[in-house]
Amino acid sequence: GEDVEQSLFLSVREGDSSVINCTYTDSSSTYLYWYKQEPGAGLQLLTYIFSNMDMKQDQRLTVLLNKKDKHLSLRIADTQTGDSAIYFCAETGKAAGNKLTFGGGTRVLVKP
Amino acid sequence: GAVVSQHPSRVICKSGTSVKIECRSLDFQATTMFWYRQFPKQSLMLMATSNEGSKATYEQGVEKDKFLINHASLTLSTLTVTSAHPEDSSFYICSASPLGTVTGNTIYFGEGSWLTVV
């Protein structure tokens, strides 16, 4: 089946930028997503990008998509302690409809 | 905006009993809902696709007789964990999308349900 991979852990100082990377194998991916999950909580959709775009910016968040390399990244500018959470990359392919394949999640720790 | 509600948010049950989790779309109809499972400190894995008025489609390795899914209406899907065991303890979360939509921001997740089997 399709696969989505992420690095496990990222430590960053408050005020710095964070970059979380994701790779995927589904060449028919239509939408790619970034979700945030805080401890004991559900999923919060942060942003998404359509596969024919290569960049999307939304306030402190910038998503970059390299479709050729099947690489997705999420940059968080001016990272705050409240950004400490697990971040999941996910994708849905053309045939999958609204069914998502998730990466393993990247645990981001923001240090004061 | 569109809301998906799950109930209960937390449940503790005894080993051997069954527990039902509801996933309800509050202001839209959905012919398809998805059930995911998340083990502690792991990712979310799709368990099954719940199809309104027909049988659910289960992912490989998911026991359909253990995880019973019923999608009796366009706004409600239920997941019943039968004869629960401690290894079934997990976070279960559903998602749904309004009829006919396959666009980026129309996948709505419920709040999730924490199941602990003792």
Chai-1 contact restraints between the chains, C-beta under 6 A:
chainA,res_idxA,chainB,res_idxB,connection_type,confidence,min_distance_angstrom,max_distance_angstrom,comment,restraint_id
A,Y31,B,G104,contact,1.0,0.0,6.0,A-B,restraint_1
A,G42,B,E111,contact,1.0,0.0,6.0,A-B,restraint_2
A,G42,B,G112,contact,1.0,0.0,6.0,A-B,restraint_3
A,L43,B,F109,contact,1.0,0.0,6.0,A-B,restraint_4
A,Y48,B,G104,contact,1.0,0.0,6.0,A-B,restraint_5
A,F50,B,G104,contact,1.0,0.0,6.0,A-B,restraint_6
A,G97,B,V102,contact,1.0,0.0,6.0,A-B,restraint_7
A,N98,B,S97,contact,1.0,0.0,6.0,A-B,restraint_8
A,N98,B,I107,contact,1.0,0.0,6.0,A-B,restraint_9
A,K99,B,F34,contact,1.0,0.0,6.0,A-B,restraint_10
A,F102,B,S43,contact,1.0,0.0,6.0,A-B,restraint_11
A,F102,B,L44,contact,1.0,0.0,6.0,A-B,restraint_12
A,G104,B,S43,contact,1.0,0.0,6.0,A-B,restraint_13
A,G105,B,S43,contact,1.0,0.0,6.0,A-B,restraint_14
